[in-house]
Amino acid sequence: MKVDIQIAKDHEQVDITFYCDAFTTPRHYREAIHIVTCFSYEFDLDPELEDEDLEEIIEKTRELEKEEFTFNINEEGIEVDIS
């Protein structure tokens, strides 16, 4: 699975970009959840993310005719940006 991870120089934000085409097996969903959870813990956050949540994000991304979505993680919380 292709994933792009950008960590701000001051470590105040992490951006994790996933590509919809990379999600071809249930394992890919679990791996994505683990990646997001790992970086979330650095900010004392618990994303409470499940496979169904990722499926909805991917579905919405495809509806918008986009190829990728990004989790923006910082002290204020976790946001999903569809680009």
mmCIF file of the C-alpha atoms, coordinates in Angstrom:
data_MODEL
# 
_entry.id   MODEL 
# 
loop_
_atom_site.group_PDB 
_atom_site.id 
_atom_site.type_symbol 
_atom_site.label_atom_id 
_atom_site.label_alt_id 
_atom_site.label_comp_id 
_atom_site.label_asym_id 
_atom_site.label_entity_id 
_atom_site.label_seq_id 
_atom_site.pdbx_PDB_ins_code 
_atom_site.Cartn_x 
_atom_site.Cartn_y 
_atom_site.Cartn_z 
_atom_site.occupancy 
_atom_site.B_iso_or_equiv 
_atom_site.pdbx_formal_charge 
_atom_site.auth_seq_id 
_atom_site.auth_comp_id 
_atom_site.auth_asym_id 
_atom_site.auth_atom_id 
_atom_site.pdbx_PDB_model_num 
ATOM 1  C CA . MET A 1 1  ? 0.000   0.000  0.000  1.00 0.00 ? 1  MET A CA 1 
ATOM 2  C CA . LYS A 1 2  ? 1.299   3.427  -0.914 1.00 0.00 ? 2  LYS A CA 1 
ATOM 3  C CA . VAL A 1 3  ? 1.210   5.972  1.923  1.00 0.00 ? 3  VAL A CA 1 
ATOM 4  C CA . ASP A 1 4  ? 2.769   9.431  2.119  1.00 0.00 ? 4  ASP A CA 1 
ATOM 5  C CA . ILE A 1 5  ? 3.646   10.738 5.566  1.00 0.00 ? 5  ILE A CA 1 
ATOM 6  C CA . GLN A 1 6  ? 4.675   14.334 6.178  1.00 0.00 ? 6  GLN A CA 1 
ATOM 7  C CA . ILE A 1 7  ? 5.891   15.353 9.628  1.00 0.00 ? 7  ILE A CA 1 
ATOM 8  C CA . ALA A 1 8  ? 6.140   19.086 10.293 1.00 0.00 ? 8  ALA A CA 1 
ATOM 9  C CA . LYS A 1 9  ? 9.638   20.262 11.221 1.00 0.00 ? 9  LYS A CA 1 
ATOM 10 C CA . ASP A 1 10 ? 8.401   21.387 14.611 1.00 0.00 ? 10 ASP A CA 1 
ATOM 11 C CA . HIS A 1 11 ? 6.532   18.064 15.079 1.00 0.00 ? 11 HIS A CA 1 
ATOM 12 C CA . GLU A 1 12 ? 3.265   19.921 15.642 1.00 0.00 ? 12 GLU A CA 1 
ATOM 13 C CA . GLN A 1 13 ? 1.403   18.146 12.837 1.00 0.00 ? 13 GLN A CA 1 
ATOM 14 C CA . VAL A 1 14 ? 1.501   14.912 10.892 1.00 0.00 ? 14 VAL A CA 1 
ATOM 15 C CA . ASP A 1 15 ? -0.221  14.510 7.514  1.00 0.00 ? 15 ASP A CA 1 
ATOM 16 C CA . ILE A 1 16 ? -0.854  10.958 6.311  1.00 0.00 ? 16 ILE A CA 1 
ATOM 17 C CA . THR A 1 17 ? -2.074  10.594 2.730  1.00 0.00 ? 17 THR A CA 1 
ATOM 18 C CA . PHE A 1 18 ? -3.721  7.397  1.534  1.00 0.00 ? 18 PHE A CA 1 
ATOM 19 C CA . TYR A 1 19 ? -4.641  6.542  -2.051 1.00 0.00 ? 19 TYR A CA 1 
ATOM 20 C CA . CYS A 1 20 ? -8.038  4.952  -2.677 1.00 0.00 ? 20 CYS A CA 1 
ATOM 21 C CA . ASP A 1 21 ? -6.699  2.449  -5.201 1.00 0.00 ? 21 ASP A CA 1 
ATOM 22 C CA . ALA A 1 22 ? -4.375  1.031  -2.528 1.00 0.00 ? 22 ALA A CA 1 
ATOM 23 C CA . PHE A 1 23 ? -7.275  -0.419 -0.526 1.00 0.00 ? 23 PHE A CA 1 
ATOM 24 C CA . THR A 1 24 ? -7.759  -3.801 -2.144 1.00 0.00 ? 24 THR A CA 1 
ATOM 25 C CA . THR A 1 25 ? -7.940  -6.157 0.850  1.00 0.00 ? 25 THR A CA 1 
ATOM 26 C CA . PRO A 1 26 ? -9.272  -6.014 4.419  1.00 0.00 ? 26 PRO A CA 1 
ATOM 27 C CA . ARG A 1 27 ? -5.666  -6.047 5.608  1.00 0.00 ? 27 ARG A CA 1 
ATOM 28 C CA . HIS A 1 28 ? -5.060  -2.665 3.970  1.00 0.00 ? 28 HIS A CA 1 
ATOM 29 C CA . TYR A 1 29 ? -7.826  -1.142 6.083  1.00 0.00 ? 29 TYR A CA 1 
ATOM 30 C CA . ARG A 1 30 ? -6.281  -2.536 9.269  1.00 0.00 ? 30 ARG A CA 1 
ATOM 31 C CA . GLU A 1 31 ? -2.820  -1.295 8.272  1.00 0.00 ? 31 GLU A CA 1 
ATOM 32 C CA . ALA A 1 32 ? -4.170  2.214  7.606  1.00 0.00 ? 32 ALA A CA 1 
ATOM 33 C CA . ILE A 1 33 ? -5.916  2.253  10.972 1.00 0.00 ? 33 ILE A CA 1 
ATOM 34 C CA . HIS A 1 34 ? -2.713  1.192  12.720 1.00 0.00 ? 34 HIS A CA 1 
ATOM 35 C CA . ILE A 1 35 ? -0.715  3.913  10.979 1.00 0.00 ? 35 ILE A CA 1 
ATOM 36 C CA . VAL A 1 36 ? -3.204  6.641  11.914 1.00 0.00 ? 36 VAL A CA 1 
ATOM 37 C CA . THR A 1 37 ? -3.460  5.323  15.478 1.00 0.00 ? 37 THR A CA 1 
ATOM 38 C CA . CYS A 1 38 ? 0.314   5.213  15.906 1.00 0.00 ? 38 CYS A CA 1 
ATOM 39 C CA . PHE A 1 39 ? 0.766   8.875  14.979 1.00 0.00 ? 39 PHE A CA 1 
ATOM 40 C CA . SER A 1 40 ? -2.353  9.907  16.909 1.00 0.00 ? 40 SER A CA 1 
ATOM 41 C CA . TYR A 1 41 ? -0.883  8.557  20.121 1.00 0.00 ? 41 TYR A CA 1 
ATOM 42 C CA . GLU A 1 42 ? 1.987   11.045 19.755 1.00 0.00 ? 42 GLU A CA 1 
ATOM 43 C CA . PHE A 1 43 ? -0.627  13.757 20.361 1.00 0.00 ? 43 PHE A CA 1 
ATOM 44 C CA . ASP A 1 44 ? -2.467  11.793 23.072 1.00 0.00 ? 44 ASP A CA 1 
ATOM 45 C CA . LEU A 1 45 ? -5.390  11.196 20.703 1.00 0.00 ? 45 LEU A CA 1 
ATOM 46 C CA . ASP A 1 46 ? -7.419  8.042  20.141 1.00 0.00 ? 46 ASP A CA 1 
ATOM 47 C CA . PRO A 1 47 ? -8.910  8.084  16.635 1.00 0.00 ? 47 PRO A CA 1 
ATOM 48 C CA . GLU A 1 48 ? -11.466 5.339  17.387 1.00 0.00 ? 48 GLU A CA 1 
ATOM 49 C CA . LEU A 1 49 ? -11.258 4.518  13.679 1.00 0.00 ? 49 LEU A CA 1 
ATOM 50 C CA . GLU A 1 50 ? -12.772 1.330  12.243 1.00 0.00 ? 50 GLU A CA 1 
ATOM 51 C CA . ASP A 1 51 ? -12.892 -0.346 8.840  1.00 0.00 ? 51 ASP A CA 1 
ATOM 52 C CA . GLU A 1 52 ? -16.383 1.036  8.193  1.00 0.00 ? 52 GLU A CA 1 
ATOM 53 C CA . ASP A 1 53 ? -15.140 4.577  8.794  1.00 0.00 ? 53 ASP A CA 1 
ATOM 54 C CA . LEU A 1 54 ? -12.396 4.161  6.205  1.00 0.00 ? 54 LEU A CA 1 
ATOM 55 C CA . GLU A 1 55 ? -14.865 2.634  3.756  1.00 0.00 ? 55 GLU A CA 1 
ATOM 56 C CA . GLU A 1 56 ? -17.059 5.731  4.115  1.00 0.00 ? 56 GLU A CA 1 
ATOM 57 C CA . ILE A 1 57 ? -14.078 8.058  3.610  1.00 0.00 ? 57 ILE A CA 1 
ATOM 58 C CA . ILE A 1 58 ? -13.010 6.151  0.494  1.00 0.00 ? 58 ILE A CA 1 
ATOM 59 C CA . GLU A 1 59 ? -16.561 6.146  -0.854 1.00 0.00 ? 59 GLU A CA 1 
ATOM 60 C CA . LYS A 1 60 ? -16.858 9.908  -0.306 1.00 0.00 ? 60 LYS A CA 1 
ATOM 61 C CA . THR A 1 61 ? -13.455 10.481 -1.920 1.00 0.00 ? 61 THR A CA 1 
ATOM 62 C CA . ARG A 1 62 ? -14.529 8.528  -5.005 1.00 0.00 ? 62 ARG A CA 1 
ATOM 63 C CA . GLU A 1 63 ? -17.881 10.357 -5.139 1.00 0.00 ? 63 GLU A CA 1 
ATOM 64 C CA . LEU A 1 64 ? -15.909 13.604 -5.326 1.00 0.00 ? 64 LEU A CA 1 
ATOM 65 C CA . GLU A 1 65 ? -13.847 12.029 -8.121 1.00 0.00 ? 65 GLU A CA 1 
ATOM 66 C CA . LYS A 1 66 ? -10.655 12.349 -6.100 1.00 0.00 ? 66 LYS A CA 1 
ATOM 67 C CA . GLU A 1 67 ? -7.886  9.782  -5.723 1.00 0.00 ? 67 GLU A CA 1 
ATOM 68 C CA . GLU A 1 68 ? -6.546  10.449 -2.232 1.00 0.00 ? 68 GLU A CA 1 
ATOM 69 C CA . PHE A 1 69 ? -7.423  11.609 1.246  1.00 0.00 ? 69 PHE A CA 1 
ATOM 70 C CA . THR A 1 70 ? -5.252  12.892 4.073  1.00 0.00 ? 70 THR A CA 1 
ATOM 71 C CA . PHE A 1 71 ? -5.474  12.559 7.831  1.00 0.00 ? 71 PHE A CA 1 
ATOM 72 C CA . ASN A 1 72 ? -4.214  15.775 9.441  1.00 0.00 ? 72 ASN A CA 1 
ATOM 73 C CA . ILE A 1 73 ? -3.204  15.016 13.017 1.00 0.00 ? 73 ILE A CA 1 
ATOM 74 C CA . ASN A 1 74 ? -2.207  17.650 15.563 1.00 0.00 ? 74 ASN A CA 1 
ATOM 75 C CA . GLU A 1 75 ? -2.832  18.678 19.170 1.00 0.00 ? 75 GLU A CA 1 
ATOM 76 C CA . GLU A 1 76 ? -6.277  19.984 18.296 1.00 0.00 ? 76 GLU A CA 1 
ATOM 77 C CA . GLY A 1 77 ? -7.476  16.685 16.865 1.00 0.00 ? 77 GLY A CA 1 
ATOM 78 C CA . ILE A 1 78 ? -7.754  14.611 13.710 1.00 0.00 ? 78 ILE A CA 1 
ATOM 79 C CA . GLU A 1 79 ? -9.274  15.840 10.460 1.00 0.00 ? 79 GLU A CA 1 
ATOM 80 C CA . VAL A 1 80 ? -9.714  14.188 7.088  1.00 0.00 ? 80 VAL A CA 1 
ATOM 81 C CA . ASP A 1 81 ? -8.990  16.254 3.995  1.00 0.00 ? 81 ASP A CA 1 
ATOM 82 C CA . ILE A 1 82 ? -10.125 14.929 0.632  1.00 0.00 ? 82 ILE A CA 1 
ATOM 83 C CA . SER A 1 83 ? -7.975  16.331 -2.137 1.00 0.00 ? 83 SER A CA 1 
# 
